[in-house]
């Protein structure tokens, strides 16, 4: 008898992990561009 939650949780978490990774990369890129924009305005 296998773990009944193993297959369902891995399938459900896969898009969540992908979305979290993508959102993290986008948020980092936006933050870096905002910091660069602020630095350009200061000087």
PQR file with spaces between the fields and no chain letter, atoms N, CA, C, O and H, PARSE charges and radii, in Angstrom:
ATOM       1  N    UNK     1       0.852   -1.195    0.000 -0.4000 1.5000
ATOM       2  CA   UNK     1       0.000    0.000    0.000 -0.0000 2.0000
ATOM       3  C    UNK     1       0.886    1.243    0.000  0.5500 1.7000
ATOM       4  O    UNK     1       1.665    1.453    0.930 -0.5500 1.4000
ATOM       5  N    UNK     2       0.770    2.059   -1.034 -0.4000 1.5000
ATOM       6  CA   UNK     2       1.600    3.251   -1.142 -0.0000 2.0000
ATOM       7  C    UNK     2       0.979    4.438   -0.437  0.5500 1.7000
ATOM       8  O    UNK     2      -0.110    4.353    0.130 -0.5500 1.4000
ATOM       9  H    UNK     2       0.138    1.888   -1.790  0.4000 1.0000
ATOM      10  N    UNK     3       1.687    5.527   -0.485 -0.4000 1.5000
ATOM      11  CA   UNK     3       1.205    6.770    0.127 -0.0000 2.0000
ATOM      12  C    UNK     3       0.177    7.414   -0.809  0.5500 1.7000
ATOM      13  O    UNK     3       0.530    7.781   -1.930 -0.5500 1.4000
ATOM      14  H    UNK     3       2.572    5.596   -0.946  0.4000 1.0000
ATOM      15  N    UNK     4      -1.073    7.559   -0.389 -0.4000 1.5000
ATOM      16  CA   UNK     4      -2.089    8.105   -1.300 -0.0000 2.0000
ATOM      17  C    UNK     4      -1.888    9.588   -1.626  0.5500 1.7000
ATOM      18  O    UNK     4      -2.366   10.066   -2.655 -0.5500 1.4000
ATOM      19  H    UNK     4      -1.360    7.260    0.521  0.4000 1.0000
ATOM      20  N    UNK     5      -1.194   10.306   -0.767 -0.4000 1.5000
ATOM      21  CA   UNK     5      -1.004   11.740   -1.011 -0.0000 2.0000
ATOM      22  C    UNK     5       0.224   12.045   -1.854  0.5500 1.7000
ATOM      23  O    UNK     5       0.400   13.176   -2.307 -0.5500 1.4000
ATOM      24  H    UNK     5      -0.806    9.918    0.068  0.4000 1.0000
ATOM      25  N    UNK     6       1.079   11.042   -2.070 -0.4000 1.5000
ATOM      26  CA   UNK     6       2.335   11.289   -2.773 -0.0000 2.0000
ATOM      27  C    UNK     6       2.078   11.801   -4.194  0.5500 1.7000
ATOM      28  O    UNK     6       2.629   12.828   -4.591 -0.5500 1.4000
ATOM      29  H    UNK     6       0.936   10.124   -1.702  0.4000 1.0000
ATOM      30  N    UNK     7       1.251   11.095   -4.954 -0.4000 1.5000
ATOM      31  CA   UNK     7       1.021   11.489   -6.342 -0.0000 2.0000
ATOM      32  C    UNK     7       0.238   12.793   -6.436  0.5500 1.7000
ATOM      33  O    UNK     7       0.565   13.644   -7.263 -0.5500 1.4000
ATOM      34  H    UNK     7       0.803   10.261   -4.632  0.4000 1.0000
ATOM      35  N    UNK     8      -0.783   12.967   -5.610 -0.4000 1.5000
ATOM      36  CA   UNK     8      -1.610   14.167   -5.726 -0.0000 2.0000
ATOM      37  C    UNK     8      -0.844   15.410   -5.308  0.5500 1.7000
ATOM      38  O    UNK     8      -0.980   16.457   -5.942 -0.5500 1.4000
ATOM      39  H    UNK     8      -1.049   12.276   -4.938  0.4000 1.0000
ATOM      40  N    UNK     9      -0.041   15.316   -4.253 -0.4000 1.5000
ATOM      41  CA   UNK     9       0.654   16.520   -3.790 -0.0000 2.0000
ATOM      42  C    UNK     9       1.755   16.927   -4.757  0.5500 1.7000
ATOM      43  O    UNK     9       1.955   18.118   -4.995 -0.5500 1.4000
ATOM      44  H    UNK     9       0.069   14.466   -3.739  0.4000 1.0000
ATOM      45  N    UNK    10       2.476   15.953   -5.322 -0.4000 1.5000
ATOM      46  CA   UNK    10       3.569   16.320   -6.230 -0.0000 2.0000
ATOM      47  C    UNK    10       3.021   16.963   -7.499  0.5500 1.7000
ATOM      48  O    UNK    10       3.617   17.901   -8.029 -0.5500 1.4000
ATOM      49  H    UNK    10       2.313   14.986   -5.129  0.4000 1.0000
ATOM      50  N    UNK    11       1.893   16.463   -7.986 -0.4000 1.5000
ATOM      51  CA   UNK    11       1.295   17.041   -9.193 -0.0000 2.0000
ATOM      52  C    UNK    11       0.775   18.451   -8.891  0.5500 1.7000
ATOM      53  O    UNK    11       0.921   19.353   -9.716 -0.5500 1.4000
ATOM      54  H    UNK    11       1.409   15.700   -7.556  0.4000 1.0000
ATOM      55  N    UNK    12       0.175   18.645   -7.724 -0.4000 1.5000
ATOM      56  CA   UNK    12      -0.388   19.952   -7.388 -0.0000 2.0000
ATOM      57  C    UNK    12       0.705   20.971   -7.072  0.5500 1.7000
ATOM      58  O    UNK    12       0.555   22.154   -7.375 -0.5500 1.4000
ATOM      59  H    UNK    12       0.057   17.912   -7.054  0.4000 1.0000
ATOM      60  N    UNK    13       1.798   20.519   -6.467 -0.4000 1.5000
ATOM      61  CA   UNK    13       2.857   21.456   -6.092 -0.0000 2.0000
ATOM      62  C    UNK    13       3.725   21.864   -7.270  0.5500 1.7000
ATOM      63  O    UNK    13       4.374   22.909   -7.224 -0.5500 1.4000
ATOM      64  H    UNK    13       1.920   19.557   -6.221  0.4000 1.0000
ATOM      65  N    UNK    14       3.747   21.060   -8.321 -0.4000 1.5000
ATOM      66  CA   UNK    14       4.623   21.370   -9.449 -0.0000 2.0000
ATOM      67  C    UNK    14       4.340   22.749  -10.045  0.5500 1.7000
ATOM      68  O    UNK    14       5.284   23.528  -10.184 -0.5500 1.4000
ATOM      69  H    UNK    14       3.220   20.211   -8.358  0.4000 1.0000
ATOM      70  N    UNK    15       3.094   23.103  -10.408 -0.4000 1.5000
ATOM      71  CA   UNK    15       2.854   24.456  -10.932 -0.0000 2.0000
ATOM      72  C    UNK    15       3.073   25.542   -9.889  0.5500 1.7000
ATOM      73  O    UNK    15       3.464   26.658  -10.231 -0.5500 1.4000
ATOM      74  H    UNK    15       2.328   22.471  -10.295  0.4000 1.0000
ATOM      75  N    UNK    16       2.825   25.225   -8.615 -0.4000 1.5000
ATOM      76  CA   UNK    16       3.054   26.221   -7.559 -0.0000 2.0000
ATOM      77  C    UNK    16       4.538   26.556   -7.471  0.5500 1.7000
ATOM      78  O    UNK    16       4.907   27.724   -7.350 -0.5500 1.4000
ATOM      79  H    UNK    16       2.508   24.318   -8.338  0.4000 1.0000
ATOM      80  N    UNK    17       5.381   25.543   -7.532 -0.4000 1.5000
ATOM      81  CA   UNK    17       6.832   25.763   -7.477 -0.0000 2.0000
ATOM      82  C    UNK    17       7.291   26.557   -8.696  0.5500 1.7000
ATOM      83  O    UNK    17       8.103   27.475   -8.575 -0.5500 1.4000
ATOM      84  H    UNK    17       5.081   24.594   -7.630  0.4000 1.0000
ATOM      85  N    UNK    18       6.771   26.202   -9.869 -0.4000 1.5000
ATOM      86  CA   UNK    18       7.153   26.929  -11.089 -0.0000 2.0000
ATOM      87  C    UNK    18       6.715   28.392  -11.000  0.5500 1.7000
ATOM      88  O    UNK    18       7.483   29.289  -11.351 -0.5500 1.4000
ATOM      89  H    UNK    18       6.111   25.456   -9.967  0.4000 1.0000
ATOM      90  N    UNK    19       5.493   28.639  -10.536 -0.4000 1.5000
ATOM      91  CA   UNK    19       4.992   30.005  -10.436 -0.0000 2.0000
ATOM      92  C    UNK    19       5.793   30.812   -9.419  0.5500 1.7000
ATOM      93  O    UNK    19       6.104   31.980   -9.650 -0.5500 1.4000
ATOM      94  H    UNK    19       4.869   27.911  -10.251  0.4000 1.0000
ATOM      95  N    UNK    20       6.126   30.179   -8.284 -0.4000 1.5000
ATOM      96  CA   UNK    20       6.896   30.870   -7.250 -0.0000 2.0000
ATOM      97  C    UNK    20       8.270   31.256   -7.776  0.5500 1.7000
ATOM      98  O    UNK    20       8.744   32.364   -7.525 -0.5500 1.4000
ATOM      99  H    UNK    20       5.873   29.230   -8.096  0.4000 1.0000
ATOM     100  N    UNK    21       8.908   30.351   -8.502 -0.4000 1.5000
ATOM     101  CA   UNK    21      10.225   30.638   -9.076 -0.0000 2.0000
ATOM     102  C    UNK    21      10.135   31.785  -10.074  0.5500 1.7000
ATOM     103  O    UNK    21      10.945   32.711  -10.041 -0.5500 1.4000
ATOM     104  H    UNK    21       8.523   29.451   -8.706  0.4000 1.0000
ATOM     105  N    UNK    22       9.148   31.720  -10.959 -0.4000 1.5000
ATOM     106  CA   UNK    22       8.981   32.760  -11.972 -0.0000 2.0000
ATOM     107  C    UNK    22       8.691   34.108  -11.319  0.5500 1.7000
ATOM     108  O    UNK    22       9.273   35.123  -11.702 -0.5500 1.4000
ATOM     109  H    UNK    22       8.489   30.968  -10.986  0.4000 1.0000
ATOM     110  N    UNK    23       7.792   34.119  -10.333 -0.4000 1.5000
ATOM     111  CA   UNK    23       7.441   35.365   -9.658 -0.0000 2.0000
ATOM     112  C    UNK    23       8.640   35.943   -8.920  0.5500 1.7000
ATOM     113  O    UNK    23       8.839   37.158   -8.907 -0.5500 1.4000
ATOM     114  H    UNK    23       7.320   33.295  -10.022  0.4000 1.0000
ATOM     115  N    UNK    24       9.438   35.076   -8.307 -0.4000 1.5000
ATOM     116  CA   UNK    24      10.638   35.537   -7.606 -0.0000 2.0000
ATOM     117  C    UNK    24      11.623   36.192   -8.551  0.5500 1.7000
ATOM     118  O    UNK    24      12.206   37.226   -8.226 -0.5500 1.4000
ATOM     119  H    UNK    24       9.277   34.089   -8.318  0.4000 1.0000
ATOM     120  N    UNK    25      11.811   35.600   -9.714 -0.4000 1.5000
ATOM     121  CA   UNK    25      12.731   36.184  -10.691 -0.0000 2.0000
ATOM     122  C    UNK    25      12.205   37.520  -11.196  0.5500 1.7000
ATOM     123  O    UNK    25      12.971   38.473  -11.338 -0.5500 1.4000
ATOM     124  H    UNK    25      11.337   34.760   -9.978  0.4000 1.0000
ATOM     125  N    UNK    26      10.911   37.598  -11.467 -0.4000 1.5000
ATOM     126  CA   UNK    26      10.329   38.849  -11.949 -0.0000 2.0000
ATOM     127  C    UNK    26      10.415   39.941  -10.882  0.5500 1.7000
ATOM     128  O    UNK    26      10.744   41.086  -11.190 -0.5500 1.4000
ATOM     129  H    UNK    26      10.289   36.824  -11.352  0.4000 1.0000
ATOM     130  N    UNK    27      10.121   39.589   -9.633 -0.4000 1.5000
ATOM     131  CA   UNK    27      10.167   40.571   -8.552 -0.0000 2.0000
ATOM     132  C    UNK    27      11.589   41.086   -8.363  0.5500 1.7000
ATOM     133  O    UNK    27      11.791   42.278   -8.129 -0.5500 1.4000
ATOM     134  H    UNK    27       9.853   38.659   -9.383  0.4000 1.0000
ATOM     135  N    UNK    28      12.570   40.202   -8.461 -0.4000 1.5000
ATOM     136  CA   UNK    28      13.969   40.613   -8.328 -0.0000 2.0000
ATOM     137  C    UNK    28      14.347   41.556   -9.460  0.5500 1.7000
ATOM     138  O    UNK    28      15.009   42.568   -9.230 -0.5500 1.4000
ATOM     139  H    UNK    28      12.406   39.234   -8.651  0.4000 1.0000
ATOM     140  N    UNK    29      13.935   41.233  -10.679 -0.4000 1.5000
ATOM     141  CA   UNK    29      14.264   42.070  -11.830 -0.0000 2.0000
ATOM     142  C    UNK    29      13.632   43.457  -11.693  0.5500 1.7000
ATOM     143  O    UNK    29      14.272   44.464  -11.996 -0.5500 1.4000
ATOM     144  H    UNK    29      13.398   40.411  -10.866  0.4000 1.0000
ATOM     145  N    UNK    30      12.377   43.511  -11.239 -0.4000 1.5000
ATOM     146  CA   UNK    30      11.691   44.795  -11.051 -0.0000 2.0000
ATOM     147  C    UNK    30      12.377   45.612   -9.963  0.5500 1.7000
ATOM     148  O    UNK    30      12.562   46.820  -10.111 -0.5500 1.4000
ATOM     149  H    UNK    30      11.857   42.693  -10.993  0.4000 1.0000
ATOM     150  N    UNK    31      12.756   44.948   -8.866 -0.4000 1.5000
ATOM     151  CA   UNK    31      13.412   45.657   -7.767 -0.0000 2.0000
ATOM     152  C    UNK    31      14.748   46.227   -8.217  0.5500 1.7000
ATOM     153  O    UNK    31      15.074   47.367   -7.886 -0.5500 1.4000
ATOM     154  H    UNK    31      12.606   43.967   -8.746  0.4000 1.0000
ATOM     155  N    UNK    32      15.518   45.459   -8.959 -0.4000 1.5000
ATOM     156  CA   UNK    32      16.823   45.934   -9.430 -0.0000 2.0000
ATOM     157  C    UNK    32      16.649   47.112  -10.374  0.5500 1.7000
ATOM     158  O    UNK    32      17.399   48.084  -10.288 -0.5500 1.4000
ATOM     159  H    UNK    32      15.252   44.534   -9.228  0.4000 1.0000
ATOM     160  N    UNK    33      15.672   47.043  -11.274 -0.4000 1.5000
ATOM     161  CA   UNK    33      15.469   48.139  -12.213 -0.0000 2.0000
ATOM     162  C    UNK    33      14.998   49.403  -11.486  0.5500 1.7000
ATOM     163  O    UNK    33      15.362   50.512  -11.877 -0.5500 1.4000
ATOM     164  H    UNK    33      15.063   46.253  -11.343  0.4000 1.0000
ATOM     165  N    UNK    34      14.191   49.242  -10.434 -0.4000 1.5000
ATOM     166  CA   UNK    34      13.750   50.412   -9.665 -0.0000 2.0000
ATOM     167  C    UNK    34      14.916   51.046   -8.917  0.5500 1.7000
ATOM     168  O    UNK    34      15.010   52.271   -8.844 -0.5500 1.4000
ATOM     169  H    UNK    34      13.895   48.341  -10.117  0.4000 1.0000
ATOM     170  N    UNK    35      15.793   50.238   -8.368 -0.4000 1.5000
ATOM     171  CA   UNK    35      16.962   50.758   -7.652 -0.0000 2.0000
ATOM     172  C    UNK    35      17.867   51.511   -8.618  0.5500 1.7000
ATOM     173  O    UNK    35      18.372   52.584   -8.289 -0.5500 1.4000
ATOM     174  H    UNK    35      15.716   49.243   -8.427  0.4000 1.0000
ATOM     175  N    UNK    36      18.072   50.957   -9.805 -0.4000 1.5000
ATOM     176  CA   UNK    36      18.916   51.624  -10.796 -0.0000 2.0000
ATOM     177  C    UNK    36      18.288   52.951  -11.224  0.5500 1.7000
ATOM     178  O    UNK    36      18.997   53.938  -11.420 -0.5500 1.4000
ATOM     179  H    UNK    36      17.662   50.085  -10.073  0.4000 1.0000
ATOM     180  N    UNK    37      16.961   52.977  -11.369 -0.4000 1.5000
ATOM     181  CA   UNK    37      16.263   54.192  -11.762 -0.0000 2.0000
ATOM     182  C    UNK    37      16.406   55.261  -10.679  0.5500 1.7000
ATOM     183  O    UNK    37      16.633   56.432  -10.986 -0.5500 1.4000
ATOM     184  H    UNK    37      16.386   52.175  -11.210  0.4000 1.0000
ATOM     185  N    UNK    38      16.275   54.860   -9.418 -0.4000 1.5000
ATOM     186  CA   UNK    38      16.449   55.796   -8.303 -0.0000 2.0000
ATOM     187  C    UNK    38      17.870   56.354   -8.266  0.5500 1.7000
ATOM     188  O    UNK    38      18.061   57.551   -8.049 -0.5500 1.4000
ATOM     189  H    UNK    38      16.091   53.909   -9.169  0.4000 1.0000
ATOM     190  N    UNK    39      18.848   55.507   -8.472 -0.4000 1.5000
ATOM     191  CA   UNK    39      20.234   55.956   -8.463 -0.0000 2.0000
ATOM     192  C    UNK    39      20.504   56.915   -9.611  0.5500 1.7000
ATOM     193  O    UNK    39      21.272   57.863   -9.448 -0.5500 1.4000
ATOM     194  H    UNK    39      18.693   54.535   -8.648  0.4000 1.0000
ATOM     195  N    UNK    40      19.898   56.693  -10.760 -0.4000 1.5000
ATOM     196  CA   UNK    40      20.092   57.565  -11.917 -0.0000 2.0000
ATOM     197  C    UNK    40      19.470   58.937  -11.653  0.5500 1.7000
ATOM     198  O    UNK    40      20.011   59.952  -12.091 -0.5500 1.4000
ATOM     199  H    UNK    40      19.274   55.923  -10.892  0.4000 1.0000
ATOM     200  N    UNK    41      18.347   58.978  -10.947 -0.4000 1.5000
ATOM     201  CA   UNK    41      17.693   60.250  -10.651 -0.0000 2.0000
ATOM     202  C    UNK    41      18.465   61.046   -9.587  0.5500 1.7000
ATOM     203  O    UNK    41      18.482   62.277   -9.616 -0.5500 1.4000
ATOM     204  H    UNK    41      17.907   58.154  -10.592  0.4000 1.0000
ATOM     205  N    UNK    42      19.099   60.335   -8.653 -0.4000 1.5000
ATOM     206  CA   UNK    42      19.832   61.017   -7.588 -0.0000 2.0000
ATOM     207  C    UNK    42      21.054   61.740   -8.117  0.5500 1.7000
ATOM     208  O    UNK    42      21.383   62.820   -7.627 -0.5500 1.4000
ATOM     209  H    UNK    42      19.086   59.335   -8.630  0.4000 1.0000
ATOM     210  N    UNK    43      21.739   61.175   -9.108 -0.4000 1.5000
ATOM     211  CA   UNK    43      22.989   61.783   -9.577 -0.0000 2.0000
ATOM     212  C    UNK    43      22.791   62.742  -10.725  0.5500 1.7000
ATOM     213  O    UNK    43      23.757   63.324  -11.217 -0.5500 1.4000
ATOM     214  H    UNK    43      21.472   60.298   -9.506  0.4000 1.0000
